[in-house]
Amino acid sequence: MEFSQLRIFQAVAEEGSIAKAALRLSRVPSNLSTRLRQLEAQLGVELFHRERQRLQLTPAGRVLQRYAERLFALQGEAEAALKGDEPGGVFVLGSMYSTAAIHLPALLARYHHAYPGVNLQVRTCPSGELLDGLIGGRLDAALLNGSGDYPELEGMPLFDEDMLLITELGHPPVRSARDVAGRAVFTFRPRCSYRRLLEAWFAEARVAMGPLMEIESYHSMLACVIAGSGVALMPASMLDSLPGREAVARHRLAAPFDRATTWLMWRKGMLGANLRAWIDLGLPAQRP
């Protein structure tokens, strides 16, 4: 069993699709299929249930995934210990969708220019999945909402986001969740921190959320709200970047639901040269 096989296995497990994993790893799908079959033959077990267009981990696959995460974390620790103070090698940064779209582009360009020898890779997904990636060693650092209470992680706050509930134009002012009771809610997957913030807002008012409509992009959310199909929560900075933003009404939620803090997080004791270089370029006012 080789690390390259485990990387392929892990990518397919996370994506649930050989085609998506191949795109992520910049390989052809047939190569991944062959390597997975070889790995299953070597281990003598099936790692995935093949269900239509999606692959689901078998019990044996879940066991291997846990061990793979531990091996990747150890590999990262070994690489960080050997690199010393000079940035280099692979640096995998996770980010929420909105942060990647609004706050990262300029900093990515600066980092690539300053450290061309670093293979910087950015993965975007909801905060809950970013935490899993950090703890499992698949990410070197991540930009996510809130620090949480994770003894294996450490980090620093970066900036606050103003959060807005958006509705179609002409909607009456929204002062509490009662004003949008029963409306469809457009949001990301369950482990999205902004979705949890919105759920807490409804819970605080003791109001049941309307039908949840999971959407994978802010552009699609905005289009649905413009059409009058429901409401959505998004950072003001994200909304300001979208075409069509003038076609919705903005409603600021009452504190503490009106703001969200984005943190830079990493595994405890793993503040290596690549991550410190990132902090030095992007956060001149604060150091861990």
N, C-alpha and C positions, 0 to 999 in steps of 0.2 A: 504494500500500500504506500503510495507516494503522496507528497504534499500537493502536487499538481492535481492528482485525482480528487483529493479532499477539497481543493478549491472549486473544482467543477461540481462536485457533489453539493457543497455548501451553496453555491450560486443557484443551482437548480432547486434546492430545498427552499431557498428564500423567494425565488421568483415563481415557483410552481409551474415552470414552463421551460423546456429545453430551448425554445426559440428566444425567449427573453434572456435566459442565462447566456446564450451564445452571443447575443448583442452586447450584453454587459461585459463579457470577457473578450470580445472582439475575435470570436472564433466561429467556425461554421457549425450548424446544429448537428450534422452527421458525425463530426469529430467528438462532440460531447456525448452523443448517444453511444458511440463505440466505447469511450472511456468509462462511462457508467456501467455498461454491460460487463466490461472487463473487471471493474471493481466488484460488482455483485458476484461474478464468477470466482474471483479470488477469495471473497469472504464467505461464499456459499449461502448467501441470504438475498432476499429481495429487499431493496431499500425504498422503493416507491410503489404505490398503487397507481396504475395507469387508468385514469378516469377521464374519458373524452379528451378535452383540450388541456386538462390540468393534472399535475402529478402531486400526489399526497404521500407524505412519509409513512412508511410502515412502522410498527413498533421497533424493529431493528434499526430502521433509518433514524428514528428519534434518538436512540441510544448512540449511534455513530455521530449524529449532529452534536450532541453534548460533548463527546470526546474531541471532536474536531474543533469546537470553540475553545476548549482548554489548550489544545495543541497550538492553535493560532495565537492565543494570548501569550503562551510561553515563547513562541517564535518572535513575537513583537518585543517581548522583554529582552530576549537575547540580542536582537538587532539593535535596540536602543542602547544596551550596555556596551556594545562594541563600536557604535558609531562615534562616541565621544561628543565633541562640540561642533562638528561640521555637518551641516544639513546635507542629506543625500538619500538615495534609495527611493522607496515608495512611501508616500504619505497619503493615507486615506482619510478624508474629511467628510463627515456626515452633516447634513443640513436639512432643516425644514424647507418646504417648497418656497414659501414667501421670502425667507431669508436668502436662499440661493438666488432668487430672481432679482431682489432689490439691493441687498447689501454686499453680496459677494463679487459681482463682476469686476469692479475696480481693484479690489484687493487680490483677486486671482491673477489679474494682469501684472500687478506689482510683484507678486510672489514669483511668478514664472520668470519675470525679467531679472529679479534679484538672485534667484536660485534655479538656474536652468537645469542643473543636475538632479533636481528632485522630481520624481514622477508623481505629481499631485493629482489625485483622483477624488472627485466629489460624488457622493451618493445622496440622493434626496428621498426622504420618506417621513412619515409622521414621527412625533417625538418618542412614542413608546417603542417603535422599531429602532430608532436611533439608540435608545438606552440599551436594548438587547445587543445591538452591534458593538457598543462600547464594552459592555460586560463580557461579551463573547470573544472580544479581541479582533473582530472584523473591521472595526474603525479605530483609528488612532486618536481622533477627537471628533466632537460633534457640536453643532450649534442647535440648541433646542430650547423650548420654553420651560423655564423653571429648573431649579437644581435638584428637587426631590430629596429623598433621604436614602442615599445609597452609600454604604460604608466603603465600597470598593472603588468609588469615584470621587474626584475632586474637580473644582472648576472655579470660574469667576464670572460675575455678571457683566454683560456687554452694553446692553441698551434696553430701553423700554419701548414697547409698541403701543400706540393708541388703538384700541379695538372698537370697531363700529358694527352695529347691526344695520344691514341694508334692506330696504323694502322698495316696492315699485313707487314711482312718483305719485304724489297725491295721498299716500297713506297717512292717516292721522299720527300725531306724535306718539312715540313709543316710550313710555315712562317705566313700564315693568313688563314682565313676561305675559301678564294678563292681556296686554294690548295686542299680542300676536298669538294668543291661544288658538290651537287648532290649525294654524298655518303650517304648510309643509316647510321643512328645514333642510336646506342644502348644506352638506358638510362633507368632510373627508372620512376616512375609515375610523373605526372605534377608538384606536389608540392615538388619535390626533389630540394634542393638548388643547387646541382651540375648541374642538368639539366638546371636550370635558368642561372647559370654561363655560360654554353655552349651556351645557346640561346642568351645571351648578347654578347658573342664573335662573333657569326654569325651576329648579328644585327649591331655591331660596324663596321664590314667590309661591311655592306649592302649586305649580301649574304643570300639567302634563305636556310634554312636547308633542307637536303635531307629527305627521308622518316624516320619517327621516329618509332623505334621498342622498345616497352617497355618490359623490362626484369627484373626479380625479384632477380637476383643474379649476383655478379661480376664474379663468375666462368663461368656462361653462357655467359656473355658479352665477356669475354676473348676468349672463344671458338669460338664465332661468328667472332670476329676480326681475330683470327688466320686463320680461313677458308677464309678470304678475303671478308666477307660479308658486311663490313662497318667499322665505326670508333666508339670509345667510349672515354669518359673522366672519369678518376678515380684518387684518391690520389696515389702518388708514394708509400706510405707505404702499401697501399692495394695491389697494383700491385706486390710489392716485396714479398708478402706473398703467391702469387698464383703459383701453379705448371703450367708450360707452359709459364711463363713470358718472357723467353728468345726467344720465338717464335713470338714476336711482336716488332715493331719499336716504340720507344718513341719520342714524340715531345713536347717540352715545349712551352706553349703559351706565348705570349707577355704580359707584365704587363698591367693592374692589374688582368688579368685572370689566372695568373700562380700560385696564392696562394689563400688559403681559410682559414679563422680563425674559429676554433671550440670554442664555448662558452659553459659555464655551466650557465643555466638560471633557475630561479624559480620565483614564484609569489611574488610580492612585500610584504615585511613584514613577509614572511613565511620561513625565514632562521632558521629552527628548529634544534633540537639536532641531528637528523639523518643526515641531510644535512651537518651540520657543521662538524660532525665526518668524513663524506666522504671527505670534503675539507681538513681537517687536515691530513688525510692519504695520499691523492693524490696530494696535492698542497702545499708543505711545504714552498715554496718561496713567496706565495701571499695569502692574506686574504682579504675578503670583509669587 
